[in-house]
Amino acid sequence: MNKRQIHFSKYDIVIFIDEHGKTRWKNLLRRFVENGSEKHISRQRLSDYLKELVDDGLVKKTVDVPALMFRMYWRAYPVYAVPKSKRGKIQEIRNKKKIYEFVDSATPEEIKKLQEHIK
């Protein structure tokens, strides 16, 4: 049985941001683009996912105060964080992701048991 190639989704990004509290663009690049593995995404895809997450309200894009104060000396990059009001939604996403990963890697016997349990 061939396993399908799984790439990062926007939900992987929001979970990463939630786990780290505040996250900068360079940290997201290291984790999802420049990680040196086969599982990665492009900069453009990362940027598109972040825009979607901000538009959906799952991620808040801000600039931290120290960077803003020294903006004339260097560029102030955004900081991404999950609003406290969205923590419950992020936990739902984590739970669903675990279920999908289990189903993707389950043996036929485990799938059969799961189907019986659902019925």
C-alpha positions as CSV (number, residue, x, y, z in Angstrom):
1,M,0.0,0.0,0.0
2,N,1.4,3.4,-1.0
3,K,1.4,6.1,1.6
4,R,0.4,9.4,0.2
5,Q,2.8,12.3,0.5
6,I,1.7,14.6,3.3
7,H,2.8,18.2,3.3
8,F,2.3,20.9,5.9
9,S,-1.2,22.5,6.0
10,K,-2.2,25.8,7.4
11,Y,-3.4,24.0,10.5
12,D,0.2,22.7,11.2
13,I,1.3,26.4,11.1
14,V,-1.4,27.5,13.5
15,I,-0.6,24.7,15.9
16,F,3.1,25.6,15.8
17,I,2.3,29.3,16.5
18,D,0.1,28.3,19.4
19,E,2.8,26.0,20.9
20,H,5.4,28.8,20.8
21,G,3.2,31.7,22.0
22,K,4.6,34.4,19.7
23,T,6.4,33.4,16.5
24,R,8.4,35.4,14.1
25,W,8.6,35.0,10.3
26,K,12.1,33.6,10.5
27,N,11.0,30.9,12.9
28,L,8.2,29.9,10.6
29,L,10.7,29.8,7.7
30,R,13.1,27.5,9.6
31,R,10.3,25.1,10.6
32,F,8.2,24.9,7.4
33,V,10.4,26.1,4.4
34,E,14.1,25.6,5.3
35,N,13.9,22.5,7.4
36,G,16.1,20.3,5.2
37,S,13.5,17.5,4.9
38,E,11.2,16.3,2.1
39,K,8.3,17.6,4.1
40,H,8.3,21.4,3.4
41,I,6.4,24.1,1.7
42,S,7.4,27.2,-0.3
43,R,7.7,30.7,1.0
44,Q,4.8,31.7,-1.1
45,R,2.6,28.9,0.3
46,L,3.6,29.8,3.9
47,S,2.7,33.5,3.2
48,D,-0.6,32.4,1.7
49,Y,-1.4,30.2,4.6
50,L,-0.6,32.9,7.1
51,K,-2.8,35.4,5.2
52,E,-5.7,32.8,5.3
53,L,-5.2,32.2,9.1
54,V,-5.2,36.0,9.8
55,D,-8.3,36.4,7.6
56,D,-10.0,33.5,9.5
57,G,-9.1,35.1,12.8
58,L,-7.1,32.1,14.1
59,V,-3.8,34.1,14.0
60,K,-3.2,37.7,15.0
61,K,-0.4,39.6,13.2
62,T,1.3,42.4,15.1
63,V,4.7,44.1,15.5
64,D,6.4,43.9,18.9
65,V,7.1,47.2,20.6
66,P,10.9,47.0,20.7
67,A,11.1,46.3,17.0
68,L,8.8,49.2,16.3
69,M,10.9,51.6,18.4
70,F,14.0,50.7,16.5
71,R,12.4,50.6,13.1
72,M,14.6,53.3,11.6
73,Y,17.6,51.1,12.2
74,W,16.3,47.8,11.0
75,R,13.1,46.4,9.5
76,A,10.3,45.5,11.9
77,Y,9.1,42.1,11.0
78,P,5.6,40.9,12.2
79,V,5.0,38.7,15.1
80,Y,2.3,36.0,14.8
81,A,0.2,34.8,17.8
82,V,-3.0,33.0,18.5
83,P,-5.7,35.1,20.2
84,K,-6.8,33.7,23.6
85,S,-10.4,33.6,22.3
86,K,-9.3,31.0,19.6
87,R,-7.5,28.5,21.9
88,G,-10.6,26.2,22.0
89,K,-10.8,26.1,18.2
90,I,-7.0,25.3,18.0
91,Q,-7.5,22.4,20.4
92,E,-10.3,21.1,18.2
93,I,-7.9,21.3,15.2
94,R,-5.3,19.4,17.2
95,N,-7.8,16.6,18.1
96,K,-8.9,16.3,14.5
97,K,-5.3,16.2,13.2
98,K,-4.6,13.3,15.6
99,I,-7.6,11.4,14.4
100,Y,-6.6,11.9,10.7
101,E,-3.1,10.8,11.4
102,F,-4.3,7.7,13.2
103,V,-6.6,6.8,10.3
104,D,-3.8,7.4,7.7
105,S,-1.5,5.0,9.5
106,A,-4.0,2.5,10.9
107,T,-3.9,-1.2,9.9
108,P,-7.0,-2.7,8.3
109,E,-7.8,-4.4,11.6
110,E,-7.7,-1.1,13.4
111,I,-9.9,0.5,10.8
112,K,-12.4,-2.3,11.1
113,K,-12.5,-1.8,14.9
114,L,-13.0,1.9,14.4
115,Q,-15.9,1.3,12.0
116,E,-17.5,-1.1,14.4
117,H,-17.2,1.4,17.3
118,I,-18.7,4.2,15.1
119,K,-21.7,2.1,14.3
